[in-house]
Amino acid sequence: MYGLLLAFTAALLFGASAPASKVLLQSLQPLQLAGLLYVGAALGMLPLSLVAPPRAQRAGLDRVNRWRLAGVIVFGGIVAPILLLLALQMTTATTVSLLLNAEMIATAVLGVALFHEHLGGLGWVAVSGVVLSSLLLSGDAGMAGWMALVLVGGACVCWGLDNHLSALIDGMTPIRSTLWKGTLAGGANLLIGCAVAPLHASWSTVAAALAVGAVSYGASIALHVAAAQRLGATRAQAVFASAPFLGAASSVLFLGEVVSTRQVGAALLFLLSVALLMRSQHLHAHAHDAADHIHAHTHDDGHHVHEHAEPPAGAHTHQHQHKPLVHAHPHWPDLHHRHSH
């Protein structure tokens, strides 16, 4: 129950970012707001990074993983938020929130196209459903709606790449990678934004933007990671998938936006599609090569069977080895399941 509450809170905080950003865009340029949101996320991650595992339990990043982290910073931290905020200038926060369902689909399709992942029949039906619901939703707002669809779609592709690269980073916890992303990407966008246009917003507006970033991006990520450690990644992601719908509801409640019949239909189709995608795990015999790496893990997933002097409580992070293994179980593509099938 506690894990479900963590996952739902993470989704609620992230969902609130779209309506909150819609309000902040009245005083801030998109580049400036994108920078402040991610600097805020970094500030939110800073206290947690200070209580991360000691350096003896952490490995440095090699050249490949440094490039992966760079991709996370550029795609997920710089480009994606700018595209999203530009879309928020063109249409309602309700529409943008619902369109963010496309991130899961973009992640799935990119996994098939670039990372040798498997997407079964249910997965492709889910992809079709999200595409159809996105077209239905965008057509309700004319040309601005179509432009918003392109921009949010681009943001979702960038965050899809971010998701894959983040999952492949070996040697850094999600909290530390988010700290780096927020600091470098947020700082870059903020500097560029202030160079393009002077920052005229009040200090209270700046503080509010930092707070939204710390809560909707920083705290949300920390809570999602904590939920995944208790529920497992699949169940936590299933709950977190409610974020776009919570964002749309927040837009209606707090911004007074009116919901059209077409938006309700699109939301229901999105909901069905996300549910189908979450069911598209697959099962087959697969082999794991020997590996020596570091990442957060538990000892109940069939992969981490090494022993400790004292049994750990829950998820923990340290350098560990895997022996070659062949087995079959339902699984999602993750750090241990990057294979073609």
Buried (B, 14 or more C-beta within 10 A) or exposed (E): EEBBEBBBBBBBBBBBBBBBBBBBBEBBBBBBBBBBBBBBBBBBBBEBBEEBBEEEEBBEBEEEBBEBBEBBBBBBBBBBBBBBBBBBBBBBBBBBBBBBBBBBBBBBBBBBEEBEBBBEEBBBBBBEBBBBBBEBBBEBBEEBBBBBBBBBBBBBBBBBBBBBBBBBBBBBBBBBBBBBBBBBBBBBBBEBBBEEEEBEBEEEBBEBBBBBBBBBBBBBBBBBBBBBBBBBBBBBBBBBBBBBBBBBBBBBEBBEBEBBEBBEBBBEBBBBBBBBBBEBBBEEEBEBEEBEBBBBBBBEBEBBEEEEEEEEEEBBBBEBEBEEBEEEEEBBBBBBBBBEE
